[in-house]
Structures are given as C-alpha cells and as structure tokens.
Amino acid sequence: MDDEFAKLIRRINPPRVVIDNESCDDATIIKVDSVKKHGTLLHVVQILTDMNLVIVKGYISSDAGWFMDVFNVVDCNRKKIMDQEVISDIQTKLESNDDSTPSVQGMVGMVPYEEYTCIELTGADRTGLLSEVCAVLADLHCSVVSAELWTHKARAAAVVHITDYSTGCAIGDSKHLSTIKERLCNVLRSNYDTKTAKLTVSPPGLAHRERRLHQMFADQDYEKTEGSIARVVQDKSSNPLVTVSDRTEKGYTVITVRSDDRPKLLFDTICTLTDMQYVVFHGVVRGGTDEAYQEYYVRCVDGVPVQSEAERQRITQRLETAIERRSSERTELDFCLTSQGYLEKTTSISKEQKFLARVGRPGILSASQMCQETKLILQ
C-alpha cells in the first residue's frame, strides 16, 4: 500500500525540468525538481551521461521528501548546449516518470530477447580472452550485435548481445543456448581460477549496461584467487582520494572524493553509492578541470549514517575501485568491420600481439546489419 501511495504522489507531482542558457556564460544550467525516491539522482546523472554531456558543476539537495538538483553542463567540445532538438530531448528524458521499470537487484544471466540474446560473463582476465570469446561465438554461428567488456585487477566482466547468424534474431533454441553457455564457461575458466567463472541469466531490458558491469565487479573485486595477485598492476594514471567521516550533529556521513577529472566520473560514483544502498541528501560536484571534487552528505536507505569503521573502509574501497576501472592508460583503435568474421580476426591479432583488449567505453562495440563500428582499447 505504501509503495502504491508513493507512486500516486509521483504521478501527481511529475519531475519539473528547467534548462537555462542565459544565467551562465560558459555552461548550460539544468534544474530538476521531483519527488524524492531512491535512485532518482542516478537516473538524472545517467541520462545526462548517456547523452555525452559533461557535468562541470552540480548542487544536490533532497531533504523533506523533495529532490532538487542543479547541474552546469557542456557538450563534448566544452560548449553550451544550443541545439534546440538536443535541449528538447534532455527535457523529455528528464521529465519521464516511469514507475514500471522493475528492480535489477540480483538479476543476471543469459536470456533470449525478441531481437537478440543477452549474455553476461565474469571470470579471470588474461591475454587473448576477448579473442577466444569472439571465436567461440563465431564457431557457434552467433553474431555480436553489441558488447561491453571491462577488465580490472585481473578480473573481466562482459555484457554481450548476440543473434543467430542465419536468422538475425534472438537465439531461442534451448540446446543452442546451453552449448553457448558451456563453451563460454570453459573459455572463462583458467588454471588458477576454476570456481569464479560465471555465465548467468539477465532479464531483458532492465539494467543500464554500464551499471550492470559495475554490479558484476562489485562482488569479485576483492576476491584474491590463487595466482591472480601477481597479475594485478597498480594503475598510476589516477590516484583517487576518498574520505568518509561523520557529521554526528546532523546525522549524516560525509563522503569526499578527489581524483583526476574524466568523462563519466560522476556516474561511476553515484552508481556505486546507489547500489550500496546509500542516499545522497546534499552534495557539491566540481569538475571540468584537471581535478574533480565531489562532496556528499549521505545516509543509508534505512535513514541512519554509517555505523562502523569496517563499513567506512568498504565505501572507500568501492568508490576508489569504481573510479580506477576506467582510468588506466591505454591505446584506442577505431575501425569499421564490414563482414561477418572480421571481429574475431581482429581480436585474434590483438591476442597474437599479447595485448590485453578492453572493451568498456561508451559505444565500444556496436553493430548494425551493414557495418560494425568497433573500438578496441588495448593496454
């Protein structure tokens, strides 16, 4: 009953969005007011990030049941948003108030969609892993529609959308799906990691792909499997500093984050806090320069601040790791694949040259019926 009442309140009070290009000379100001619910802040940041907007400044407040955000944003060229179609698209997406989307908590795996089949894989990283995954899929007559694969601390996680090569549709044959699962699990296993390789079930269309990758890493980042410790290389390109302290007189925990600025930094931190079941009541975000600063006043969803030193350390570790996943030095290769089979050939070359192939930036591995526009990130 309480949940239905909350939905009614949100329908009566839909989000209100104001986009202002007059008040600031070098950024577009976006103001969002709505009824507060857990995940609202992530929803707003996710929309702005997916539209390739850069948040250079932000003010967050969500006391007394109402959510109020102000973001200064620019486009990827560091210019104000002047295109009226883009402005209208921002407004439409931010004002959407869809309560029908189910929770993604605990939902993972392989499931056929109407148009494609989604598979999620986790396991130990190694040179040639991406090549072997692509080779198995090609051998089983599967076409890769889109994919993202991240590696961090000798671990790998991937979300891959595939179709049957002969039909161009989702793979509905249970025997075929079972064969794919068995073959890919064999690829993911290694000599020192026979237990943590997983290919599990993912319901259709419920989770933002990059959020799912963060979630898939969350449970495995701190596992120390035999043989993996020596393969973890400290990333020196970004040195995030996270502090977690108490503001007991106000009943908040204060989290500050200082790190090199980069695209999607705010999404990564807010996604991590949201999935750890923390609510940001107040916050300040500053970016757009070489260094980014974020400060959040948070409580757990049950209304209490952090209660233990162990939990403070867990927050620190999770935030630092979420930032580091996208911050390593690498080389990017962009190319167009015009024929079935070129993807596995290309990844095979990276294996032969002993590169670690990382697919994990926006639009990294996407495909259409005519051409696969692909970006490989090698380190």
C-alpha positions in Angstrom: 0.0 0.0 0.0 2.8 2.4 0.9 4.5 1.7 -2.4 1.3 2.4 -4.4 0.8 5.6 -2.5 4.3 6.7 -3.3 3.7 6.0 -7.0 0.5 8.1 -6.8 2.4 11.0 -5.3 5.0 10.9 -8.0 2.3 10.8 -10.7 0.6 13.9 -9.2 4.0 15.6 -8.9 5.9 14.7 -12.1 9.5 15.9 -12.4 9.9 19.6 -13.4 12.9 20.5 -15.6 14.2 24.0 -16.4 17.0 24.4 -18.9 18.7 27.8 -18.7 21.2 29.2 -21.3 21.1 32.8 -20.0 22.4 32.7 -16.5 25.9 31.3 -17.2 28.3 32.4 -19.9 30.1 29.0 -20.4 27.7 26.3 -19.4 24.0 25.3 -19.7 22.2 25.1 -16.4 19.8 22.2 -15.9 17.5 22.3 -12.8 15.5 19.2 -11.9 12.8 19.2 -9.2 10.9 16.0 -8.3 9.5 13.8 -5.6 12.4 12.0 -3.9 12.9 8.3 -4.3 16.0 6.1 -4.1 17.7 6.1 -7.4 16.4 9.5 -8.7 19.8 11.1 -8.6 21.4 8.2 -10.5 18.6 8.4 -13.1 19.3 12.0 -13.8 23.1 11.6 -13.9 22.7 8.5 -16.1 20.6 10.4 -18.7 23.0 13.3 -18.9 26.0 11.0 -19.2 24.4 8.8 -21.9 23.8 12.0 -23.9 27.5 12.6 -23.8 27.1 15.8 -21.7 29.9 16.8 -19.3 28.8 17.9 -15.8 31.2 20.7 -14.8 29.4 21.7 -11.6 26.5 20.4 -9.6 24.4 21.1 -6.4 22.3 18.3 -4.9 19.6 18.6 -2.3 16.9 16.1 -1.4 15.6 16.8 2.1 11.9 16.8 3.2 10.8 14.3 0.5 11.7 16.6 -2.4 14.6 16.2 -4.8 16.3 19.4 -6.2 19.4 19.3 -8.5 21.2 22.0 -10.4 23.8 20.9 -13.0 26.0 23.0 -15.1 26.7 21.0 -18.3 28.6 21.4 -21.6 28.9 19.2 -24.6 31.9 17.1 -25.5 33.5 20.1 -27.1 33.1 22.1 -23.8 30.5 24.3 -25.4 27.0 25.2 -24.1 24.1 23.2 -25.4 22.5 25.4 -28.0 20.8 22.8 -30.3 17.1 23.0 -29.6 16.5 19.4 -30.6 19.1 18.3 -28.0 17.6 20.6 -25.4 14.1 19.2 -26.1 15.5 15.6 -25.9 17.1 16.4 -22.5 13.9 17.8 -21.1 11.7 14.9 -22.4 14.0 12.3 -20.9 14.5 14.0 -17.5 10.7 14.6 -17.2 9.9 11.0 -17.8 8.4 9.4 -14.8 8.2 5.6 -15.4 7.5 3.5 -12.3 7.0 0.3 -14.3 10.8 -0.5 -14.6 11.4 -3.4 -12.2 14.4 -3.6 -9.9 17.5 -5.2 -11.3 18.8 -6.3 -7.9 20.0 -9.9 -8.1 19.1 -10.4 -11.8 21.9 -11.7 -14.0 22.5 -14.3 -16.8 21.5 -15.4 -20.3 18.0 -14.9 -21.7 16.6 -14.6 -25.2 15.2 -11.2 -26.1 12.8 -10.8 -29.0 15.6 -9.1 -31.1 18.7 -10.5 -29.5 20.0 -12.7 -26.7 21.9 -11.0 -23.8 24.7 -12.9 -22.0 26.7 -11.8 -19.0 30.1 -13.2 -18.3 32.6 -12.9 -15.4 35.9 -14.5 -14.9 39.7 -14.1 -14.7 41.3 -11.7 -17.3 44.2 -12.8 -19.5 45.7 -12.0 -22.8 43.5 -13.3 -25.6 40.3 -13.7 -23.6 38.3 -11.4 -25.9 39.6 -13.2 -29.0 38.6 -16.6 -27.6 35.1 -15.4 -26.7 34.6 -14.0 -30.2 36.0 -17.2 -31.8 33.6 -19.4 -29.8 30.6 -17.2 -30.7 31.6 -17.3 -34.4 32.0 -21.0 -34.3 28.5 -21.4 -32.8 27.1 -19.2 -35.6 26.4 -16.2 -33.4 26.7 -12.5 -34.5 27.7 -9.9 -31.9 25.2 -7.1 -32.0 26.9 -5.0 -29.2 29.1 -5.6 -26.3 31.0 -4.1 -23.4 33.8 -5.8 -21.6 35.7 -4.3 -18.7 38.9 -5.7 -17.0 40.2 -4.7 -13.6 42.5 -6.2 -11.1 42.9 -9.4 -13.2 39.2 -9.8 -13.5 36.9 -9.5 -16.5 33.2 -8.8 -16.9 31.2 -8.5 -20.1 27.7 -7.9 -21.3 27.2 -9.1 -24.9 24.1 -9.0 -27.1 24.1 -11.7 -29.8 21.9 -13.0 -32.6 21.7 -16.2 -34.6 23.7 -15.5 -37.7 21.3 -17.3 -40.1 18.1 -15.6 -38.9 19.4 -12.3 -37.4 17.1 -12.8 -34.4 17.4 -13.9 -30.8 18.5 -17.4 -30.1 15.5 -19.3 -28.8 16.8 -22.9 -29.1 17.5 -24.1 -25.5 20.0 -26.6 -26.7 21.9 -23.9 -28.6 21.9 -21.7 -25.6 23.1 -24.5 -23.4 26.0 -25.2 -25.8 26.9 -21.5 -25.8 26.9 -21.3 -22.0 29.1 -24.5 -21.7 31.6 -23.4 -24.3 31.9 -19.8 -22.9 32.3 -21.0 -19.3 35.2 -23.2 -20.5 36.8 -20.2 -22.0 36.4 -18.1 -18.9 38.0 -20.7 -16.6 41.7 -20.7 -16.1 44.3 -22.9 -14.4 44.1 -20.9 -11.2 40.5 -19.8 -11.3 38.1 -22.7 -11.9 35.3 -21.6 -9.5 34.6 -17.9 -10.2 33.9 -18.1 -13.9 30.2 -17.4 -14.4 27.7 -17.0 -17.2 24.4 -16.2 -15.6 20.9 -15.0 -16.5 20.0 -11.4 -17.4 16.4 -10.3 -17.8 15.5 -8.3 -20.9 16.0 -4.5 -20.8 16.1 -4.0 -17.1 19.6 -2.7 -16.4 21.7 0.0 -17.8 24.7 -1.9 -19.2 27.5 0.1 -17.5 25.7 -0.1 -14.2 25.4 -3.9 -14.6 29.2 -4.0 -15.2 29.8 -2.1 -12.0 27.5 -4.5 -10.2 29.2 -7.6 -11.7 32.6 -6.3 -10.5 31.3 -5.3 -7.0 31.2 -8.9 -5.7 34.5 -10.0 -7.1 36.9 -7.0 -7.0 38.3 -8.0 -3.6 38.5 -11.8 -4.1 42.1 -13.0 -4.0 42.2 -16.1 -6.1 45.5 -18.1 -6.2 47.8 -16.7 -8.8 45.9 -13.6 -9.5 47.7 -11.3 -7.1 50.9 -11.2 -9.1 49.0 -10.1 -12.2 47.4 -7.0 -10.7 49.3 -3.9 -11.9 48.8 -0.7 -10.0 47.3 2.0 -12.2 49.2 5.2 -11.8 47.2 7.3 -14.2 44.6 8.1 -11.5 45.0 8.3 -7.7 41.6 8.9 -6.2 41.4 10.1 -2.7 38.2 9.1 -0.8 37.5 10.1 2.8 34.5 9.0 4.8 33.7 10.9 8.0 30.8 11.5 10.4 28.8 14.7 10.9 27.0 13.4 14.0 25.3 16.6 14.9 23.4 16.5 11.6 23.0 12.7 11.4 25.0 12.4 8.1 28.0 10.6 6.9 30.2 12.9 4.7 32.0 11.4 1.7 34.5 13.4 -0.3 36.2 12.3 -3.5 39.2 13.9 -5.1 40.5 12.5 -8.4 41.6 13.3 -11.9 38.6 14.5 -13.8 37.4 12.4 -16.7 34.1 11.6 -18.5 31.5 9.5 -16.6 33.3 10.1 -13.2 30.1 11.4 -11.6 28.1 8.4 -13.0 30.6 5.9 -11.5 30.5 7.4 -8.0 26.7 7.9 -7.8 26.1 4.4 -9.3 28.4 2.9 -6.6 26.7 4.7 -3.7 23.2 3.9 -5.0 24.0 0.2 -5.4 25.5 0.2 -1.9 22.0 1.5 -0.7 23.1 5.0 0.3 21.0 8.1 -0.4 22.7 11.4 -1.2 20.8 14.2 0.7 23.2 17.0 -0.1 26.1 17.3 -2.4 28.5 19.5 -4.3 30.3 18.5 -7.5 33.1 20.4 -9.3 34.8 19.3 -12.4 35.7 20.5 -15.9 39.3 20.9 -15.0 42.2 18.6 -14.4 41.0 17.7 -10.9 37.4 16.8 -9.8 36.0 17.3 -6.3 32.8 15.7 -5.0 31.3 16.0 -1.5 28.2 14.1 -0.4 26.1 14.0 2.8 24.6 10.6 2.9 22.6 8.1 4.9 21.7 4.5 4.4 18.3 3.9 2.9 17.1 3.0 6.4 17.8 6.6 7.5 21.0 6.1 9.6 24.6 7.2 8.8 27.5 4.8 8.6 27.8 2.9 11.8 31.2 1.2 11.7 34.8 1.7 10.7 34.6 -1.5 8.6 31.7 0.0 6.6 33.6 3.2 6.1 36.5 1.3 4.7 34.2 -0.7 2.4 32.7 2.6 1.0 36.3 3.9 0.4 37.4 0.8 -1.4 34.3 0.5 -3.6 34.5 4.2 -4.7 38.2 4.1 -5.4 37.8 0.9 -7.4 34.8 2.2 -9.4 37.0 5.3 -10.3 40.0 3.2 -11.2 38.2 0.9 -13.6 38.0 3.5 -16.3 41.3 5.3 -15.5 44.1 3.1 -16.9 46.4 4.1 -19.6 45.6 2.5 -22.9 45.6 2.8 -26.7 42.3 3.0 -28.7 41.8 1.6 -32.1 38.7 2.6 -34.2 37.8 0.7 -37.3 34.9 -0.5 -39.4 34.1 -4.2 -39.8 32.1 -4.9 -43.0 31.8 -8.6 -42.9 30.9 -11.4 -40.6 34.0 -12.9 -39.0 36.2 -9.8 -39.0 35.6 -9.2 -35.3 37.2 -12.5 -34.3 40.0 -12.0 -36.7 40.7 -8.5 -35.3 40.7 -9.7 -31.7 42.9 -12.6 -32.7 45.5 -10.2 -33.9 45.4 -8.4 -30.5 45.9 -11.8 -28.9 48.9 -12.6 -31.1 50.5 -9.2 -30.2 49.9 -10.0 -26.5 47.6 -7.0 -25.8 45.0 -7.0 -23.1 41.9 -6.0 -25.0 39.5 -3.9 -23.1 36.0 -3.1 -24.4 34.3 -0.8 -21.9 33.8 2.8 -23.1 30.6 4.3 -24.5 29.6 2.7 -27.8 32.7 0.5 -27.7 31.5 -2.5 -29.6 28.3 -1.7 -31.6 27.0 -3.2 -34.8 24.3 -2.7 -37.4 23.2 -5.0 -40.2 25.6 -3.4 -42.7 28.6 -2.5 -40.7 30.2 -3.0 -37.2 31.7 0.2 -35.9 34.2 -1.0 -33.3 36.6 0.5 -30.8 39.2 -1.7 -29.1 41.1 -0.3 -26.1 44.4 -2.0 -25.7 46.9 -1.9 -22.9 
